[in-house]
Amino acid sequence: MKKKRIQILVITALVLVVTSLSAFAVPPKTYTTEINAICAVPDIEVVVPSGMNAYLNPESLSATIDGRLENGQIISAPSWIENRSVVPIQLDVSITGTINSDSDMALVSESTKNQDLRSKWAFVYFEIQSANARNWSSWDSKYNEDKHMLVRVGTRTRKNAVRLDAGGSDNSFGVYRLAGDCVENPRSPWTTQDGFDVEVVFTFTPLPVI
């Protein structure tokens, strides 16, 4: 019985020595990984019409514009922007108004409705909304300074005027128009020489996908 116990102890000791030598026999190794980070900026693809028509209609006569019967004093055929990008975009708007050189009209900052005015004044504003289609008819019923932009002589800019969803999503269209009113019977009558131009500049900024 004594001999057997000694043999077990010896085997155990050998195993411990071998294990210890194996651990120190593996030399350390160093590995290096190189990561190249590239700034990925998505392409912005937006369809923007080249222009639109607007009409001064002081006597509120009925007229067919783009297949629709209109009788407002400031009428425009609605136009639209389409976002075809893979990301949503923020749309900033800059507006510059100019009066025709042969016109004596003026663009004013308040509505002319329900006022006894005799000056040749027009109150005009720009409205843009996000929509799920280019044919949009749900316009605001009146001017809202928090949402709309006045058209005056000179330039005005609004940041983040509207957000357009990514192409193919809901609200990927931005529909816009001119609206407002004017003095019906000014002291100096309206003529075909009267009119104004509006230059609209859109700036698009890609947004993160939420």
Short mmCIF file of the C-alpha atoms (twelve columns), coordinates in Angstrom:
data_MODEL
# 
_entry.id   MODEL 
# 
loop_
_atom_site.group_PDB 
_atom_site.id 
_atom_site.type_symbol 
_atom_site.label_atom_id 
_atom_site.label_alt_id 
_atom_site.label_comp_id 
_atom_site.label_asym_id 
_atom_site.label_seq_id 
_atom_site.Cartn_x 
_atom_site.Cartn_y 
_atom_site.Cartn_z 
_atom_site.pdbx_PDB_model_num 
ATOM 1   C CA . MET A 1   0.000   0.000   0.000   1 
ATOM 2   C CA . LYS A 2   2.929   2.329   0.724   1 
ATOM 3   C CA . LYS A 3   4.421   1.902   -2.754  1 
ATOM 4   C CA . LYS A 4   1.192   2.684   -4.499  1 
ATOM 5   C CA . ARG A 5   0.772   5.911   -2.622  1 
ATOM 6   C CA . ILE A 6   4.255   7.108   -3.586  1 
ATOM 7   C CA . GLN A 7   3.663   6.437   -7.295  1 
ATOM 8   C CA . ILE A 8   0.562   8.603   -7.276  1 
ATOM 9   C CA . LEU A 9   2.438   11.506  -5.747  1 
ATOM 10  C CA . VAL A 10  5.206   11.314  -8.317  1 
ATOM 11  C CA . ILE A 11  2.801   11.309  -11.251 1 
ATOM 12  C CA . THR A 12  1.027   14.321  -9.830  1 
ATOM 13  C CA . ALA A 13  4.259   16.232  -9.482  1 
ATOM 14  C CA . LEU A 14  5.249   15.467  -13.067 1 
ATOM 15  C CA . VAL A 15  1.949   16.686  -14.375 1 
ATOM 16  C CA . LEU A 16  2.317   19.955  -12.506 1 
ATOM 17  C CA . VAL A 17  5.789   20.540  -13.865 1 
ATOM 18  C CA . VAL A 18  4.804   19.834  -17.441 1 
ATOM 19  C CA . THR A 19  1.798   22.168  -17.206 1 
ATOM 20  C CA . SER A 20  3.920   24.918  -15.785 1 
ATOM 21  C CA . LEU A 21  6.544   24.652  -18.520 1 
ATOM 22  C CA . SER A 22  3.912   24.737  -21.283 1 
ATOM 23  C CA . ALA A 23  2.445   28.030  -20.004 1 
ATOM 24  C CA . PHE A 24  5.770   29.873  -20.138 1 
ATOM 25  C CA . ALA A 25  6.818   28.322  -23.423 1 
ATOM 26  C CA . VAL A 26  4.266   30.388  -25.526 1 
ATOM 27  C CA . PRO A 27  5.812   33.777  -26.455 1 
ATOM 28  C CA . PRO A 28  3.545   36.855  -26.448 1 
ATOM 29  C CA . LYS A 29  2.296   38.151  -29.821 1 
ATOM 30  C CA . THR A 30  1.090   41.624  -30.815 1 
ATOM 31  C CA . TYR A 31  -1.576  42.200  -33.489 1 
ATOM 32  C CA . THR A 32  -2.348  45.518  -35.184 1 
ATOM 33  C CA . THR A 33  -5.628  46.437  -36.880 1 
ATOM 34  C CA . GLU A 34  -5.979  49.553  -39.007 1 
ATOM 35  C CA . ILE A 35  -9.438  51.112  -39.525 1 
ATOM 36  C CA . ASN A 36  -10.042 53.706  -42.222 1 
ATOM 37  C CA . ALA A 37  -13.048 55.957  -41.475 1 
ATOM 38  C CA . ILE A 38  -14.685 57.632  -44.459 1 
ATOM 39  C CA . CYS A 39  -17.293 60.372  -44.184 1 
ATOM 40  C CA . ALA A 40  -20.390 59.093  -45.993 1 
ATOM 41  C CA . VAL A 41  -22.653 61.939  -47.149 1 
ATOM 42  C CA . PRO A 42  -25.858 60.783  -48.887 1 
ATOM 43  C CA . ASP A 43  -26.669 62.200  -52.298 1 
ATOM 44  C CA . ILE A 44  -29.553 64.655  -52.302 1 
ATOM 45  C CA . GLU A 45  -31.942 64.057  -55.214 1 
ATOM 46  C CA . VAL A 46  -34.780 66.557  -55.408 1 
ATOM 47  C CA . VAL A 47  -37.111 67.483  -58.261 1 
ATOM 48  C CA . VAL A 48  -37.761 71.243  -58.372 1 
ATOM 49  C CA . PRO A 49  -39.945 72.920  -61.049 1 
ATOM 50  C CA . SER A 50  -38.365 75.824  -62.906 1 
ATOM 51  C CA . GLY A 51  -41.235 78.256  -62.336 1 
ATOM 52  C CA . MET A 52  -44.925 78.889  -61.745 1 
ATOM 53  C CA . ASN A 53  -47.561 81.463  -62.721 1 
ATOM 54  C CA . ALA A 54  -49.458 83.776  -60.384 1 
ATOM 55  C CA . TYR A 55  -52.314 86.180  -61.114 1 
ATOM 56  C CA . LEU A 56  -53.661 89.416  -59.635 1 
ATOM 57  C CA . ASN A 57  -57.460 89.194  -59.670 1 
ATOM 58  C CA . PRO A 58  -58.702 92.354  -57.876 1 
ATOM 59  C CA . GLU A 59  -62.398 91.851  -58.683 1 
ATOM 60  C CA . SER A 60  -62.353 88.162  -57.629 1 
ATOM 61  C CA . LEU A 61  -63.559 87.008  -61.027 1 
ATOM 62  C CA . SER A 62  -63.876 83.253  -61.527 1 
ATOM 63  C CA . ALA A 63  -61.043 81.788  -63.554 1 
ATOM 64  C CA . THR A 64  -59.948 78.257  -64.385 1 
ATOM 65  C CA . ILE A 65  -56.336 77.733  -63.291 1 
ATOM 66  C CA . ASP A 66  -54.735 74.337  -63.861 1 
ATOM 67  C CA . GLY A 67  -58.173 72.804  -64.384 1 
ATOM 68  C CA . ARG A 68  -59.595 74.247  -61.153 1 
ATOM 69  C CA . LEU A 69  -62.086 77.077  -60.749 1 
ATOM 70  C CA . GLU A 70  -60.538 79.876  -58.672 1 
ATOM 71  C CA . ASN A 71  -61.870 83.261  -57.569 1 
ATOM 72  C CA . GLY A 72  -59.271 84.583  -55.134 1 
ATOM 73  C CA . GLN A 73  -57.585 87.965  -55.540 1 
ATOM 74  C CA . ILE A 74  -54.113 86.399  -55.537 1 
ATOM 75  C CA . ILE A 75  -54.127 83.138  -57.490 1 
ATOM 76  C CA . SER A 76  -51.280 80.806  -58.316 1 
ATOM 77  C CA . ALA A 77  -51.154 77.393  -59.904 1 
ATOM 78  C CA . PRO A 78  -49.821 75.204  -57.055 1 
ATOM 79  C CA . SER A 79  -46.383 73.729  -57.624 1 
ATOM 80  C CA . TRP A 80  -44.409 71.022  -55.876 1 
ATOM 81  C CA . ILE A 81  -40.996 69.673  -54.886 1 
ATOM 82  C CA . GLU A 82  -40.331 65.943  -54.661 1 
ATOM 83  C CA . ASN A 83  -37.666 64.441  -52.407 1 
ATOM 84  C CA . ARG A 84  -36.218 61.339  -54.069 1 
ATOM 85  C CA . SER A 85  -33.304 61.008  -51.643 1 
ATOM 86  C CA . VAL A 86  -32.799 57.982  -49.381 1 
ATOM 87  C CA . VAL A 87  -32.894 60.298  -46.354 1 
ATOM 88  C CA . PRO A 88  -35.330 62.990  -45.200 1 
ATOM 89  C CA . ILE A 89  -34.355 66.599  -45.849 1 
ATOM 90  C CA . GLN A 90  -34.800 69.965  -44.206 1 
ATOM 91  C CA . LEU A 91  -35.928 72.683  -46.576 1 
ATOM 92  C CA . ASP A 92  -34.929 76.333  -46.055 1 
ATOM 93  C CA . VAL A 93  -36.630 79.002  -48.159 1 
ATOM 94  C CA . SER A 94  -35.455 82.418  -49.327 1 
ATOM 95  C CA . ILE A 95  -37.907 84.759  -51.091 1 
ATOM 96  C CA . THR A 96  -37.147 87.932  -53.039 1 
ATOM 97  C CA . GLY A 97  -39.994 90.121  -54.309 1 
ATOM 98  C CA . THR A 98  -39.785 92.813  -57.010 1 
ATOM 99  C CA . ILE A 99  -42.442 95.112  -58.500 1 
ATOM 100 C CA . ASN A 100 -42.744 95.502  -62.281 1 
ATOM 101 C CA . SER A 101 -40.876 98.612  -63.393 1 
ATOM 102 C CA . ASP A 102 -43.994 100.180 -64.985 1 
ATOM 103 C CA . SER A 103 -46.268 99.482  -62.011 1 
ATOM 104 C CA . ASP A 104 -47.221 101.837 -59.160 1 
ATOM 105 C CA . MET A 105 -48.521 99.046  -56.914 1 
ATOM 106 C CA . ALA A 106 -47.015 98.128  -53.542 1 
ATOM 107 C CA . LEU A 107 -46.617 94.883  -51.579 1 
ATOM 108 C CA . VAL A 108 -47.776 95.339  -47.978 1 
ATOM 109 C CA . SER A 109 -47.437 93.352  -44.751 1 
ATOM 110 C CA . GLU A 110 -51.105 93.272  -43.666 1 
ATOM 111 C CA . SER A 111 -54.285 91.999  -45.256 1 
ATOM 112 C CA . THR A 112 -56.333 94.550  -47.180 1 
ATOM 113 C CA . LYS A 113 -59.613 92.763  -46.489 1 
ATOM 114 C CA . ASN A 114 -62.417 94.636  -44.698 1 
ATOM 115 C CA . GLN A 115 -60.531 97.915  -44.904 1 
ATOM 116 C CA . ASP A 116 -61.517 101.109 -46.687 1 
ATOM 117 C CA . LEU A 117 -58.339 101.495 -48.709 1 
ATOM 118 C CA . ARG A 118 -57.767 103.341 -51.964 1 
ATOM 119 C CA . SER A 119 -54.078 102.682 -52.503 1 
ATOM 120 C CA . LYS A 120 -52.934 100.078 -55.004 1 
ATOM 121 C CA . TRP A 121 -51.788 97.574  -52.407 1 
ATOM 122 C CA . ALA A 122 -51.433 93.788  -52.524 1 
ATOM 123 C CA . PHE A 123 -50.931 91.478  -49.572 1 
ATOM 124 C CA . VAL A 124 -49.130 88.346  -50.784 1 
ATOM 125 C CA . TYR A 125 -47.682 85.388  -48.894 1 
ATOM 126 C CA . PHE A 126 -45.916 82.137  -49.715 1 
ATOM 127 C CA . GLU A 127 -47.261 78.864  -48.305 1 
ATOM 128 C CA . ILE A 128 -45.511 75.489  -48.395 1 
ATOM 129 C CA . GLN A 129 -46.614 72.212  -46.818 1 
ATOM 130 C CA . SER A 130 -45.385 68.624  -46.772 1 
ATOM 131 C CA . ALA A 131 -47.735 66.236  -48.564 1 
ATOM 132 C CA . ASN A 132 -47.983 62.646  -49.744 1 
ATOM 133 C CA . ALA A 133 -48.751 63.620  -53.340 1 
ATOM 134 C CA . ARG A 134 -48.155 66.487  -55.741 1 
ATOM 135 C CA . ASN A 135 -51.888 67.193  -56.089 1 
ATOM 136 C CA . TRP A 136 -52.662 68.909  -52.790 1 
ATOM 137 C CA . SER A 137 -55.723 70.983  -51.949 1 
ATOM 138 C CA . SER A 138 -55.777 71.241  -48.149 1 
ATOM 139 C CA . TRP A 139 -54.413 74.768  -47.863 1 
ATOM 140 C CA . ASP A 140 -54.655 76.982  -44.800 1 
ATOM 141 C CA . SER A 141 -57.725 79.208  -44.822 1 
ATOM 142 C CA . LYS A 142 -55.839 82.362  -43.783 1 
ATOM 143 C CA . TYR A 143 -52.378 83.814  -43.256 1 
ATOM 144 C CA . ASN A 144 -50.344 82.501  -40.305 1 
ATOM 145 C CA . GLU A 145 -47.080 84.330  -39.595 1 
ATOM 146 C CA . ASP A 146 -45.607 81.234  -37.935 1 
ATOM 147 C CA . LYS A 147 -46.085 79.110  -41.061 1 
ATOM 148 C CA . HIS A 148 -46.157 81.467  -44.036 1 
ATOM 149 C CA . MET A 149 -43.725 83.966  -45.539 1 
ATOM 150 C CA . LEU A 150 -44.693 87.461  -46.607 1 
ATOM 151 C CA . VAL A 151 -43.719 88.540  -50.100 1 
ATOM 152 C CA . ARG A 152 -42.271 92.057  -49.953 1 
ATOM 153 C CA . VAL A 153 -39.751 94.008  -51.981 1 
ATOM 154 C CA . GLY A 154 -36.394 92.618  -50.854 1 
ATOM 155 C CA . THR A 155 -35.342 89.216  -49.508 1 
ATOM 156 C CA . ARG A 156 -36.670 87.191  -46.605 1 
ATOM 157 C CA . THR A 157 -35.423 83.802  -45.417 1 
ATOM 158 C CA . ARG A 158 -36.901 81.090  -43.233 1 
ATOM 159 C CA . LYS A 159 -34.880 78.180  -41.845 1 
ATOM 160 C CA . ASN A 160 -36.527 74.776  -41.627 1 
ATOM 161 C CA . ALA A 161 -39.636 75.916  -43.483 1 
ATOM 162 C CA . VAL A 162 -40.689 72.286  -43.949 1 
ATOM 163 C CA . ARG A 163 -39.363 68.728  -43.529 1 
ATOM 164 C CA . LEU A 164 -39.719 66.268  -46.410 1 
ATOM 165 C CA . ASP A 165 -39.615 62.524  -45.756 1 
ATOM 166 C CA . ALA A 166 -37.317 60.219  -47.706 1 
ATOM 167 C CA . GLY A 167 -38.319 59.365  -51.263 1 
ATOM 168 C CA . GLY A 168 -41.230 56.929  -51.499 1 
ATOM 169 C CA . SER A 169 -42.372 57.696  -47.929 1 
ATOM 170 C CA . ASP A 170 -45.357 59.680  -46.725 1 
ATOM 171 C CA . ASN A 171 -44.918 63.449  -46.989 1 
ATOM 172 C CA . SER A 172 -41.991 63.294  -49.407 1 
ATOM 173 C CA . PHE A 173 -43.559 66.123  -51.444 1 
ATOM 174 C CA . GLY A 174 -43.461 69.822  -50.671 1 
ATOM 175 C CA . VAL A 175 -46.381 71.659  -52.268 1 
ATOM 176 C CA . TYR A 176 -46.405 75.440  -52.402 1 
ATOM 177 C CA . ARG A 177 -48.380 78.418  -53.685 1 
ATOM 178 C CA . LEU A 178 -48.871 82.177  -53.441 1 
ATOM 179 C CA . ALA A 179 -52.024 83.509  -51.803 1 
ATOM 180 C CA . GLY A 180 -53.351 86.756  -50.341 1 
ATOM 181 C CA . ASP A 181 -55.573 89.690  -51.283 1 
ATOM 182 C CA . CYS A 182 -55.474 93.192  -52.733 1 
ATOM 183 C CA . VAL A 183 -57.428 96.458  -52.817 1 
ATOM 184 C CA . GLU A 184 -60.302 95.965  -55.252 1 
ATOM 185 C CA . ASN A 185 -60.846 99.546  -56.432 1 
ATOM 186 C CA . PRO A 186 -57.769 101.670 -55.793 1 
ATOM 187 C CA . ARG A 187 -57.643 105.341 -56.649 1 
ATOM 188 C CA . SER A 188 -55.189 104.520 -59.418 1 
ATOM 189 C CA . PRO A 189 -56.940 101.651 -61.264 1 
ATOM 190 C CA . TRP A 190 -55.274 98.307  -61.845 1 
ATOM 191 C CA . THR A 191 -53.809 97.872  -65.330 1 
ATOM 192 C CA . THR A 192 -51.954 95.191  -67.250 1 
ATOM 193 C CA . GLN A 193 -48.728 97.016  -66.352 1 
ATOM 194 C CA . ASP A 194 -49.178 96.028  -62.709 1 
ATOM 195 C CA . GLY A 195 -47.512 92.900  -61.445 1 
ATOM 196 C CA . PHE A 196 -44.660 91.487  -59.405 1 
ATOM 197 C CA . ASP A 197 -42.037 88.764  -59.562 1 
ATOM 198 C CA . VAL A 198 -41.049 86.389  -56.787 1 
ATOM 199 C CA . GLU A 199 -37.760 84.521  -56.796 1 
ATOM 200 C CA . VAL A 200 -37.806 81.499  -54.484 1 
ATOM 201 C CA . VAL A 201 -34.561 79.776  -53.514 1 
ATOM 202 C CA . PHE A 202 -34.691 76.378  -51.813 1 
ATOM 203 C CA . THR A 203 -31.804 74.989  -49.746 1 
ATOM 204 C CA . PHE A 204 -31.809 71.294  -48.839 1 
ATOM 205 C CA . THR A 205 -30.036 69.712  -45.842 1 
ATOM 206 C CA . PRO A 206 -29.989 65.908  -45.271 1 
ATOM 207 C CA . LEU A 207 -31.426 64.752  -41.951 1 
ATOM 208 C CA . PRO A 208 -30.831 61.567  -39.938 1 
ATOM 209 C CA . VAL A 209 -33.283 58.732  -40.397 1 
ATOM 210 C CA . ILE A 210 -35.326 58.389  -37.198 1 
# 
